[in-house]
Amino acid sequence: MNRKELTPQEIVNELDQYIIGQDKAKKAVAIALRNRWRRQRVEGDIKEDILPNNIILIGPTGVGKTEIARRLANLAHAPFIKVEASKYTEVGYVGRDVESIIRDLTNIAVNMVKAERMEEVREQAERMANERILDILLPRRKTATTDFQIDEDVQYRKTREKLKEMLNNGELEQRVIEITTQQTAVPVMQVFGPAGIEEMGLNLSELLESAFPKRKKVQKVTVEEARRIFAQEEAQKLIDMDAVIKEAIRRVENSGIVFIDEIDKIAARGGEGRSGPDVSREGVQRDILPIIEGCTVQTKYGPVKTDHILFIAAGAFHMSKPSDLIPELQGRFPIRVEMDNLGKEEFVKILKNPKNALIKQYKALLETEGVQIEFDDGAIEEIAELACEVNEKLENIGARRLHTILTTLLEDILFEVPNSEIKKIKITRKFVKEKLADLVKDRDLSKYIL
């Protein structure tokens, strides 16, 4: 089944491979993603009226909010951008304007489609690159006498065929040749402005390219490197950039996903006035609102409509609550999912089950040094228990606590391994207790280390 056609249940199964727990959040995003697929198959005028159900994920750091959105975008094969709400400011204040979110998303989509198109023509581009390399290895000589021309052509073709065979067999990969590439002598310039030159739909570098002549650069490279350079140049010529841009804009408008992290940072805290250092918070909300409601943003590739882009927002909401957001913005996020706090049981699963589990990562790292490391079940349970304990005593940073504990636990091993005779290491409950128990008890130390 195509990645774009996963059913909600299959989407949840895919997310389960990387994210432990959070079933409510997985279910909500799976339905939202499938609804986009359904909408694109709806016929008639009603299609334009079917708007995405934007989602707010509420929960402390380290429970999987960002990971869910990132994995979702991979499954959908959709243009995806993650932004922090706190880096945007109200128009008139120092900071990025919110429309740059859509411009950045469009850039990502163009690069994504361009990479796909270049992959499609890769074989053809490599064949053309090989022909250019053969021209360098065996340049054709011009002869004035016609009688010798036929013999010369026959000999040239034979030699070229032989070189071509050697090239295809990889026998010439390390031979050094001299190639000429073209570079545009465009000076480095920085544009300063409230929203950058992109707001006018202009691409400064493209404008300057036509004004400055192409500069030839001669360099000596291996045949292998020359093929890579030439294949890149030939692929650029083979793809239609107008079609790439058209498809990229279509993808942004119909399947783009924007993940707005730290949305709680722009919520006015309960009972707070409208003045002071947080004066622009409500302004940022009002600036974000039109994009989420649906508007047209000018990008250097042309206008992009935001009506059907899926917005997923996330925040811890420690100091504020979703109801502190302006009512209009709240209304644009109809689905709210409370993320579950992670306990010992979840931590054990996080350490062992996901495809990218931390323990698997450390095993892979140490295997590069020829060292095998094993964690027994007792050690994993002890690490999970300590993570819970430290999260309760200090700040609750969720699964990120496992990173800090494992780093401290394995610090000496990772330091000693290259210079020691150690080939096999077994981590037991006793080892974990000896290494970390005292550290956890000493609150002053654990503040800095764990």
MOTA-V556948 format. One line per field, one symbol per residue. ss: DSSP state (H for helix, E for strand, - for the rest). psi: psi as a letter, one per 30 degrees, with the letter a starting at -180 (. if undefined). burial: # if it has 16 or more other ideal C-beta (glycine too) atoms within 10 Angstrom, else .. A space follows every 50 residues. Layout:
ss->???
psi->???
burial->???
This chain:
ss->--HHH--HHHHHHHHH------HHHHHHHHHHHHHHHHHH-----HHHH- ----EEEE------HHHHHHHHHHHH---EEEEEHHHE-------E---H HHHHHHHHHHHHHHHHHHHH-HHHHHHHHHHHHHHHH--------HHHHH HHHHHHHHHHHHHHHHHH-------EEEEEEEEE------------HHHH ---HHHHHHHH--EEEEEEEEEHHHHHHHHHHHHHHHH--HHHHHHHHHH HHHHH-EEEEE-HHHH--------------HHHHHHHHHHHHH--EEEE- -EEEE----EEEEEE------HHH--HHHHH---EEEE-----HHHHHHH HH-----HHHHHHHHHH----EEEE-HHHHHHHHHHHHHHHHH------H HHHHHHHHHHHHHHHHHHH----EEEE-HHHHHHHHHHHHH-HHHHHHH-
psi->kkffgkleeeeeeeefffkkaheeeeeeeeeeeeeeeeeffkllffeffj lkjlkkkkllkgfgeeeeeeeeeeefhlkkkklkfffklkkflklklfff eeeeeeeeeeeeeeeeeeeegeeeeeeeeeeeeeeeeikkkkkfkeefee eeeeeeeeeeeeeeeeeffgfgegkklklklkkkiklkkkkkleglfffg gkjeeeefeffklkkkkklklleeeeeeeeeeeeeeefkjeeeeeeeeee eeefgkkkjjlhfffgkkkkgkaglafgegeeeeeeeeeeeeejakkklf flkkkgegkkkjlklehefalffflkeeeeffifkkkjkkkkaeeeeeee feelehkeeeeeeeefffggkkkkkleeeeeeeeeeeeeeeeeakjgbff eeeeeeeeegeeefefefglgkfkkkjleeeeeeefeeeeejeeefeee.
burial->.....#.#..##.##..#####..############..#........... .##################.###.##.####.#.#..####.....#### ##########.###..##..#...##.###.###..#............. .........#..##..#....#......#.#....#.........#.##. ......................#.###..##.###...#....##.###. ##################...........##########.##....#### #..#.#.##########..#.#.###..##.##.#.#.#..#...##### ##.#..###..#...#....#.#.#...#############....####. ##..##.###..##..#....#....#.#.##..##..##.....#..##
